[in-house]
Amino acid sequence: MSLPNYDIEEPRPSKVPQINLAARLVTFASLAITMVVLQTNRVTFTDSKNDKFRLTYNSYHTYEYTFYVSTVGLIYSAVQAPFAGFYVIVKRRVFNSDTLLRLEFYCDKLVTLLLGLAAGASFSVTKELKEHALEKRIQLNAVL
């Protein structure tokens, strides 16, 4: 008669806290870069009459919207990153309340929705501006 094998493997530690923290940090960095690009990007248009005008992020409401939504997302990521770090280190959440976990979940959804809308709007207005420039035979001269 052989004895049964009672070797039980230790459960693997969950990767969810590390993924959560990494996602928060990548989001924070991406939004910071977005805000810097929106602030520093300048394009000068020259039309057929050699009239020049400069386009900045606040020339169009869509780019302003993108900038402000990026600011909200950056603040939200900055607030959530310490909680994600705590979850990685201590292996438990700061808030164990079901209500607060649901609030975090729905706030994540709301910020993701706003960021998606801002990205789509920015892509759309950029495409429209490029098509308009090609239609009117305006030369785009990027100012570095």
N, C-alpha and C positions, 0 to 999 in steps of 0.2 A: 504494500500500500504506500502510495506516495502522498506526501503532504501537499495540500493546495498552495498555490502561489499567491501570497498576500502582498507582493510588492506592488504598491500603489504609487504611481507617479505623482509628484507634486504638481498641482495645477499651475499652468503657465500664468505669469502675471499679465494682466490686461494691457494692451497697447493703447487703449482709448484715451487715457490721460495724456500720454505723450503726443498722440495725434491731435487732440484738442488744443494743447499748448502750441504745437507747431502751426496749426491752422490759424490760431490767433496772431502769432508772430508774423507769419507770412502775410496775413491780411493787413496788419499794421504797417508793415514795410511797403506793401503794394500801394496802400492808400497814401502813405507819406510821399512816395515817388510820384503818384498821380497829382498830388497837390503841388509839388515842386514843378512838375512839367507844365501844369496849367498856369502857374504863376510866371514862369520864365519864358514860355513859348511866345514868340512874336513872329508874325508873318506880314510882309509888306506887299500890297497889291499894286501893280502898275497897269493902268488901262491903256487903251489905244491912244489916248490924248496925252500920255506920259504924266497923268495925275497919279500921285501916290497916296495911299492911305494904309494905315497900320491896323492890323487885326490882333486883338488881345483876348484873353479869356472872358473879360466882362463886356466884350462887344456884342455878344449874343447871350440871351437868357439861358439857353441850353447849357453852355459852358459854365455859367454862373451856378446853375442847378447842380451840375456835376461837381463843381468845387464845394458847394455847401453840403451835398450828400456825402462827399468824401470826408469832409470835416466831421460830420456826425458819425460816420463809420469809424474814423480814426479815434474819436473820443470813446466810442463804444468798445472798440478793441482794446484801448488802453485801460478801460475800467475792468474788462473781463480777463485780461492777461494775468493779473495777480491771482485771481481765483483759480485759473487753470494751472498756474504754477503751484499753488497750494495743493491742488488735487494730485499733481504729479508727485510731490514730495511726501505728503502725509497719507496718500492713498484713500482719502475720503473727501467729500465735498464740504465746503464751508457751510452751505445751507442744505440741510437734509429735508427741509420742508417740501412737500409735494407742490405746494402753491408757488414757491420761489423757483423750483426747478421748471415748472410750466411757464412761469414768467420769463425765465432765461430762454427757454425754447422758442416762445413766441416772439421775443425781442430779436433773437437770431434770425428768425424767419422774416420779420419786418425789415431789418437792416439789409438782409440779402436781397429782398424784393426792391428796396430803394436803390441799392447799388446796381442791380441789374437794369432797372429803369434808366438810371443815369448813364450807364455804359451804352445802352441801346440808343438813347437820345443823342449822345455825343457822336457815336458812329454815324448815325443818320444825318446829323447836321454837317459833319465833316464831308460825307459823301455828297450831299447837296451842294456845299460850297465848291468842291472840286468840279462837279458837273457844271455849275454856273460859271466857274472860271474858264473851263474849256469851251463852253458855249460862247461866251463873250470874248474869247481869245485874250484873256487877261493872263499876263505872265506872273507866276508866283515866284517871288524872290524871298527865300528864307533869310532872315536876319539872324546871324549867329551872335 
